[in-house]
Amino acid sequence: MSLDPYKVLGVDKNADMATVKAAYRKLARQYHPDMNPGDPVAENKFKKISEAYDILSDPTKKQEYDNLGREAFYERGFGGTGYQRPDFNKGGFSFEEIFSELFGSRHSGDGSGCRSSHAEPRKGEDVNTKLAISLKEAALGTETTLKVEFFETCLACRGRGLAVGSGGQPRSCPSCGGQGRLKHLQSLKTKIPAGLKDGQIIRLRGQGASNPTGGGRGDLLVEVLVKPDLIFTRQGKDLSTELSVSLYQALLGGMVEVPTLTGRATLKLPSGGTQNGTRMRLKGQGLPATPKEAAGDLYVTLKVLLPTKLSSEAKKIVASLAKVAPLLEEEK
C-alpha cells in the first residue's frame, strides 16, 4: 500500500533536508521496535517512517515522487519498475543502527550510554548520465550500450590521497597520484523499456560509484532524452503526422498508405472530396499497448497537393468541372 511521505513525517513539501532529518529522528526514536518490544503497531509505524525517510532523503526519489504523484510513483516510477521499498527484514531492527545512521555513533544497547564506533558501510554515490534515443526506440523499447565516465573514490587510499612510504612517512597515493579519486569508464548493455517519455529516469541498481568502506556500488541514473522525430509528433500515447495526397485522390477517394512506427498502414479516403487539413484517425497505430494502458492512435492530417502546371486541354477539363461541380461557396 502506497503512502504519502510528507504526511508520514509531518513535513511540508518545501521542507529542507535538515527539517526532514529532524522529523525522522524524533519519530524513529519514538516508534523503533527496540523501544516498543512486542508492539506490532509501533513496528508498522516505524516501517512507514523509514520508508518515508528513504524517499525524501534521496533527491532522485523525492523528485520522482513530486513529478509523478503518489500512485504513479509506486506503480510506474523509475522507468516503469515502480518504487522498491527498503528490506526491513534484512538484518532485523537494531536501535544501534538508528543511532549510527542519525548521529554517526553506536548505542551500547545495555544502558551504559553511547560509545564511538565506525558507521555501517553505505553504498557508493549514485551517478547521473543522459541517453538520447529516437521516438521509435522510446515507444517500442530497445537495447543499447551505455558508456559512462565518472570519478569514484580511490580504493587504495580510501579517498585520502595518501599512502605510507618508506620509514612510515606519508606520501602521495601511487594509485590516484594523491587525488583521492580515479576516473572510471564503464560500458554496459541495458534494455530500454517501451513507452518512455522525454526526461524520464531509469535507475540501474549497483552500476554507480563504488564505496571504499565496502558498502557496495551506488546506482546509475539514466535520464532519457527523446529526440524530435521527422515524421511523428507525440501526445501521450497518441501520434500525429501529415500526409500529402493528390487533388485526384482527394476528389475521388481511395486507399493511401500511411507511415507508422512499425511500418505502413492503409487509410481509406472517402469519395466525393476530402478537404485540405482533414484529420483522420488510425485506431491502435500510436504507441503500443502496455499491461496497464491500451494502444494509442495515429492521427493523420491530409495535405491536398494541387497541380502547378496545366495544359490547355487540362484547363478546359477543369473549367468544365467548375460548371458541373461548383464550389460550396458558389452554391450558396
Secondary structure as UniProt FT lines:
FT   HELIX           5..9
FT   TURN            13..14
FT   HELIX           17..31
FT   TURN            33..35
FT   TURN            37..38
FT   HELIX           40..56
FT   HELIX           59..68
FT   HELIX           70..80
FT   TURN            88..91
FT   HELIX           95..103
FT   STRAND          106..107
FT   STRAND          114..115
FT   STRAND          127..133
FT   HELIX           135..140
FT   STRAND          142..153
FT   TURN            155..159
FT   STRAND          162..164
FT   HELIX           166..168
FT   STRAND          170..172
FT   TURN            174..178
FT   STRAND          181..192
FT   TURN            194..195
FT   TURN            198..199
FT   STRAND          201..204
FT   TURN            205..206
FT   TURN            212..213
FT   STRAND          220..226
FT   STRAND          233..235
FT   TURN            236..237
FT   STRAND          238..246
FT   HELIX           247..252
FT   STRAND          254..260
FT   TURN            261..262
FT   STRAND          263..269
FT   TURN            271..272
FT   TURN            276..277
FT   STRAND          279..282
FT   TURN            283..284
FT   STRAND          298..305
FT   HELIX           312..324
FT   HELIX           328..331
//
